[in-house]
């Protein structure tokens, strides 16, 4: 096929078609074994055609020391190892750019950054009513099909081989901080689930967590399907709870506010275990409280729990003076005084 040949020999192994105003090449071709490296004469961004494979490369180095990085091998995907794609007003600070890179040299994985762990991006003074930085919105409305699992986002991190004894492995690490100023509400994570219509469903949970210890024996300090940490010495004015389950007034058929289901064959030492020294072990819906401790007299019970416990509150001691006289007391009056508490006497009968 006849045509114009713009290529001429740049060297014994490289042909050049176009140069820039400084006489640096901007379009060249070479075979696989002759792709130039760390030499001068190729403009930044110079395109090289590999006449052996048909691949395309670009100079990601400098005009004085070139580095040709492959852009594609099949015309369908870009391959830019260690080359960052940045969007924003500057490429020098994470406060003002979005960065996407396959970090082949340092971490060996792909990285996408909007800000960084240490440097935040700052909202404008009036950013609008709703700011959604990362949005995934998927609707499956096509009816019966072959989709078995629809995952809005999938994250997996794993350790294998020798591992790393200093490693803390976290698949998802949301953080919410009120550093100063005022906010109406704050949630580090807020999953929602909603059901409309009459369609049957096997299971439905706003939050589902699974801890699978599999079958290999190992040693651990603690294993939890869910672990909530509460810390800080601030005096909080208002209700302050470790875990709260709030049931709204429109709910009409809830079986239990908290259900612990132990399947047949499972070995569970305690349904609920309380450690430490809470002021009371439990507060009932009537307001009555359940206490425990080592008190062996009514005066000792009162000294431990004070005078504010409502009538009907119970104190369960850890011993007894006789089989029919355990250190168990019920608050029967509110004088206040030691006589507010009376010992429960038991009888050995059916």
Secondary structure, DSSP 8 states (H G I E B T S, - for coil): -------EESSSS-EEEEE-TTS-EEEEEE-GGG--BS-SSEEEEEEEEETTT--EEEE-S-SSS-BEEEEESSSS----BT--EEEES-SS-TTSEEEEEEETTTTSEEEEEES-SSS-----TT--S---SS-------S-S-S-----S--------TT--TT----S--------SS--S---S--------SS---S---SS-------SS----S---S------------S---SS-----TT----S-SS-----TT---S-SS---S--S-SEE-TTS-EEEEES--SHHHHHHHH-S---TT-EEEEEEEEETTEEEEEEE---SSSGGGEEE----S--
